[in-house]
Amino acid sequence: MDREQQGGWVYIMADRYRWTIYVGSTADLAFRITQHRDGQGSKFCAEYGLTRLVWMELLPTMQEAMDQEKRIKRWRREWKFALVEKGNPDWRDLFDDVLK
């Protein structure tokens, strides 16, 4: 199975409740979040100390995940907050859920 058929994740990282956020996509969520936490995931996350995974969505293909990432990045800030709060109203770190 090629990488495109494996599915992909869209996710949001944050530093704290309703502050700085980052939207990304990846085929391997646990690995990518570990990179972010280690300061190696993206310059933006490293610069702003974004280490908390606050939202994630699995899509059937990596292309769909990348397309969804681009759509969400164009959204207003309030819409992104609403997306997080719909499934994670306390903005808790979901990384342990990924590892289970």
N, C-alpha and C positions, 0 to 999 in steps of 0.2 A: 504494500500500500504506500503510495507516495505521500509526501508531507501535506499536499493540498487536500487529500481525502481524510486526513486524521482529525480534522476539526481545528478550531482555534478559539482562543479566549479573548474577550475584551474586558478590560479591568480599569478601576480607578484607584489611584493611590492618593493619600492625604497625609498631612502632618497633624491636623487636629480638626475638630468639628467646624465645618463651614469656613475653612481658611484656604490654603493653597491646595489645589488638586492637579493630578496628572492623569490623562487618559492614554492607555496603551493597548497593544494587542500582542499575542504570542501563541505559539503552539504548545509551549511547556510552561504552564502558569507557575508551578512551584519553583522551577529553576529561575524564571524571570524575576519573581518577587524576591527570591534570595539574592539575586544580583542587585536589585534596588536597595535592599536592606544593607548590603555590603558596600554601597556607594558606587557600584559598577554598572547599574542598569541603564541610567541615562544621566547626562550632565544636569538636567533640570531637577530630577529627583534628588540627586546628590547635593546640589546647591541649596535646595530648599528643605532638605531633611525629610523628604516624603518616604516614610517607611511603613505606613499602615495601609493594608489592602482593605478598602471599604466597600467595594462593589465588584462583581464579576459576572460574566455571562458566557456560557459555552455555546458556540455556533457550529453548524455542521462542517463548514470548511474554513480554512485559514483566510481565503479570499473574502468570505462573508464577514469574518472577524475584522479584517482590515477595513472593509467598507463601512462597517458599523462604527469602528473607531473614528474614521474620518467624519461620519455624520455627527457623532456625539461631540467631537471637538468643535464643530460649527454651532452647537447649541449655546443658548444663553447660559450664563453661570447658574441662574436660579433653576433651570431645567435639569442641569447636572446634579445639583443638590437634591432636587425632588426625586431623581432617579435613585440616588443613594438612599435617601430617607424612606423610600417605598419599601425596600427590603432590609434596611439596616438603620432604623431610626436613631440609634444611639451612636452611630458611626464607630462601632467597635471594629477592632482589627480581625479580619476574617482569615488570616493566614493559617491559623491552626485548623480551620475547617478544610483548607486545601490539602493539608498534610494527612488528614484522616482517610 
